[in-house]
């Protein structure tokens, strides 16, 4: 049966961040993920996870200046020192929270660089992150993101991600397969899952096109959940969606999916 993790950066936002752990557990989630933990005490987060018997599934490495529109720095030449510092900061949190997966946001294409320069920088940075994390049995994830949500993003399709995996050439680097982004950019979700089998270690879900609860929109997620069960998927399904209303009021889909 599918295992669902609540993304606390976008769900239960009616209340302060540190109170969302209890609400997620009460709603029936066994795992949580979020974008960035770095404004919170890692010791306090570890206490919350233990108190509510939650597993920390995933979070992002530092991604530059979010408020200024940056969405990662891995592909940005000249920011290597900042990237390395972020790798070690993320490692501290991952060890404290017993988190075995970290997502590296790629960043945006820059007109001041050639595409070749950005590819070279990205591959070098991902290899560094992977080598550091491998010592602690932590996977590094790369995620294609659609060009509507983040225009000019460096990594946008699963096929591009597959080629990058070959170039990075590290056993602990996997795709973070967000089916919302994949549907927008490529579609053909089941065949894509089959093609990528063994190359992804985490799946995320949201309705398309609105990015709300997965029981609405153009994707039949319940059918995909059954297919993933049949295929033997052992990972988590991250709920990275924006609730259409109050979070708990929209969780009928979770009850149905777990029945």
LINHUZI-V756577 format. One record per backbone hydrogen bond with DSSP energy under -0.5 kcal/mol. CO is the residue of the C=O (numbers start at 1). NH is the residue of the N-H. Records with the same first field share a line. If there is no record, write none. Layout:
BEGIN
CO->NH  NH
END
This chain:
BEGIN
2->4
3->237
4->30  31
5->239
6->8  33
7->10  11
10->243
12->15
16->19  20
17->20
19->23
20->24
21->25
22->26
23->27
24->29
25->28
30->55
31->6
32->57  58
33->8
35->60
37->40
41->45
42->46
43->47
44->48
45->49
46->50
47->51
48->52
49->54
50->53
55->32  57
56->100
58->34
59->103
63->72
64->66
65->68  70
66->69
71->107
72->71
73->76
75->77
76->79
79->83
80->84
81->85
82->86
83->87
84->88
85->89
86->90
87->91
88->92
89->93
90->94
91->95
92->96
93->97
94->98  99
100->139
101->59
102->141
103->61  105
105->73  74
106->75
107->154
110->113
114->118
115->119
116->120
117->121
118->122
119->123
120->124
121->125
122->126
123->127
124->128
125->129
126->130
127->131
128->132
129->133
130->134
131->135
132->135
133->136  138
134->137
139->102
140->174
141->104
142->176
146->150
150->153
152->109
154->156
155->145
157->161
158->162
159->163
160->164
161->165
162->166
163->167
164->168
165->169
170->173
172->140  174
174->142
175->177  201  202
176->178
177->179  204
178->182
179->183
180->184
181->185
182->186  187
188->192
189->193
190->194
191->195
192->196
193->197
194->197
196->199  200
199->175
202->177
203->238
204->179
205->240
207->211
208->218
211->242
212->207
213->216
214->221
219->221
220->224
221->225
222->226
223->227
224->228
225->229
226->230
227->231
228->232  233
229->232
235->3
236->203  238
237->5
238->205  240
239->7  241
241->243
246->250
247->250
248->251
250->253
251->254  255
252->256
253->257
254->258
256->259
END
